[in-house]
Amino acid sequence: MAQNWGNERPNDYTLAERRRNHMSKRAYFGTDGIRGQANKHPMTAEVALRVGLAAGKLFRSQDERRHLVVIGKDTRLSGYMIEPALVAGLTSVGLDVRLFGPLPTPAVAMMTRSMRADLGVMISASHNNFADNGIKLFGPDGYKLSDEQELKIEALMDEGLQEGLAAPRELGRVKRIDDAQARYVEIVKATFPRHRNLSGLRIVIDCANGAAYKVAPTALYELGAEVISLGVSPDGTNINEECGSTHPEAMAKMVREYRADIGIALDGDADRLVICDEKGVVVDGDQIMAIIAGALAKAGSLKGGGVVATVMSNLGLERCLKSQGLSLERTAVGDRYVMQRMREGGFNVGGEQSGHLILSDFSTTGDGLIAALQVLAVMVETGQPMSALGRQFEPVPQLLENVRFAGGKPLEAKTVKEAIADGEAQLNGSGRIVVRASGTEPLIRIMAEGDDPALVRKVVKSIAGAVKAA
């Protein structure tokens, strides 16, 4: 079962290669929209203006109707800079804009479709610290834009600012949607079983001082839970700061202090989550996928015959699903690859070990709050504590090491390829190796897993040494 960085399913590998080829030609878009340090290229007001102009031109059709764009954001200070620049670009080419204010990324995707908008925009850098920001774009179907659409936007961004502007009477109009958060809360609550509620459960919810700081506690409270909130006092600079899914220890500590039944930690834009049980033990995305998929399979509601995850998901998850007659299909790293395979194969559960979980019966992208509610539904239905549910399988020992490189293509070096092949031979089918280049940093990510932790450490150390010497 060993595999290296290029040993995904043939179709997935082709997609990953195509993505890497596109990336080499890109000036703005990365693996998840445009992202960078605020007020520094490419995350400047000028670039945001150009994104608005270009995306507006691309999604503006030739008919006479008014075209609509919806915009949400998280709580970063720089959102006050990026949002008006986007609005200026969009309205200048004749598109109307509706502003949601702070709202989770999945909510923006939902609202894009439900409001029949031509385009959805989310201003967020997800789990990054406040100094960064980003721009994510959704098509009218609520799905992230394709590589081809992003490349078209890039080409339009480099045109003159005076190209394709609307006539004075055709400029777009802007309104704020004051009930956007309430709409999303109702959508989220509707994913919970109608005949059940959260009465009797004490829940710690950590909103990372981010986009879900109002909607997540509200939804849980209205479903009947006793809610203890953390990370709900954003000040523009404290998003993800020692809280949220990247710092689950804050949630775990509060769970123990308040003797809560479960802890839920979201990230800055609430598209991923980490859970901890009543003892404060953290439960990662692989265990959560196993919980949800197992419950759906028993109810006859799991589609596709299994789960879609990335090459980074633990071998224990694969074995757990196999024991239930279910499959684990692996893709390249990135939620867009997970969603693409889910759509191709008709799956309704997919995600990443990091907690970015996609439940396509409810959402077109990862939604941390909805995923948490599905876990809570299993707790309520079974009467089991989270400590019992959270250990669906024994994780296979897994080690990840990141090696920074200055330039070149270390993965193409003969010595690196030989080190990977030697590691696979040593694991001898009892584990996996994944070696890949980061999509956002000059890093080579080396992951190995297997039943023998000492052997796993030895394999990772050997490959890391070869990369450093390449």
Phi, psi and omega in degrees: 000010179292147177206147178256191189298339182249016187253043172278183173303148183308316181294318179296320181295319178300316178297318181295319178295318180297320179298316180296323178295318177299316185302326183292342181261357190270146176251338187235305187284140175246213183286340180214070181079204178258132183212147177175181178290134183299138178069020176223136183309134007264011183261064179243167178298323180296315179296318178299319177300315181293324176299314179300314179299311186291313180295322178299317179295319183293321185264002177273118179270180186267000181282177188273351185291160174284141179257145190234138174234138175248142183228127172240169179205168171263205191256015182292143178304321184290349175300330178293338177271314186290317185301307181295330178293317175299315181300317179299316180294317182293314181291331181291341175254014168096013180263138173282149184233139173241125183259128180266336190076200181299122183200141180300152177307312180299331178293321178297318178299316179297313183293329177303315181283315186291332179267006179056041178281156178277339184202143174241142181230132174241127178260105184191151170246027171056244185269001179290166179285175191297334185293338178266159169209173183203168179229119176248141183241139178238140176281176182299342178273000179086001179264152176300151183295154178283166176303318183296319179294320179295321179293325177295320178296318178301317180298318179291330180296332182271002174283168177296147182293344182270358183281132171070023181285152180282154174292157183310319181283348185257006179299150181286158178247153186236134175223152175262134178265102187286338184256019182300318181295319179296321178300314182295319179302318180293322177297315181297313181300327182291345178278349179273142182308130185298328184273005182236164172211180184259017180302133179093351179262134174257120188237130170267127178238121179253112185264008174061021186052036186242207191295336184262015189297338175259315189289323184292309177299324180297312182299316180294318179296315182292340175274359171111359184280157165274119190250129173245114189262145178221145179068042181238026180232065183294140176235012180096339182234358184252013178297132181063011184276106181054033179202176178079188187294339178277347177226066185293349180297329178294317177296314183298320179298317182291325177300315180292319182296319184263003181052049181282163179277335183196152173240140180233124178239124178259168173260186189303326179248010171063029176262002175216164180212159169231143181241152168230153181276185184292348177263357182088010179278126184285139179243120185271182185297327179296315179295321180295318177299320180295321179298308185293314182296319179297318180294318179294321180297317179296327180275357182074022184249000179280128182257149177085354178077015180172210187230148173253127178219178182265176179295348182272348180293146187294143177301333178298325177296316179300316180293321179299313180294319181299324180294341179258008181079022182248157181256159169238113177263128183257145177233176171297161181291134180132132184295335180293326177289322177299310181297320181299316179291324177299317180292321180295318187261000179073028179277152176240005174226129178198168178163192182235154180303331182291348180107006175276098188249133182246119177244096192289349174293338186241331190212156180265000178209178180297139179221105184296320183290316178296318178298319178298320180295328178290325175292317178299324178297320178294319177302314182292316183294321185267338184075010181272146175287161181297330180297330178280319181286329189285356178242066180292332179207160176272115182298140173286136179310127186225137181228132179238131176228134178257128180243120179279141178229153187274331182177183180079196181229079185301332181291344179268354181292139181300320182295325179290316178299321180293321179296321178294315180297320179295320178297319178297320180295321180292320179292329172053046176084359183260014180190191182221154173232132175231118178237122185212157175275138176296146177274352185235344183221159177284067183231145167256122182262122182245120179233133173224148177214152180180171184288339180255102184298326179295319179293321178300314178299318180297317181295314181297317180299319181295314181292319178300320178297320179293321179295316181297326182275347184291000000 
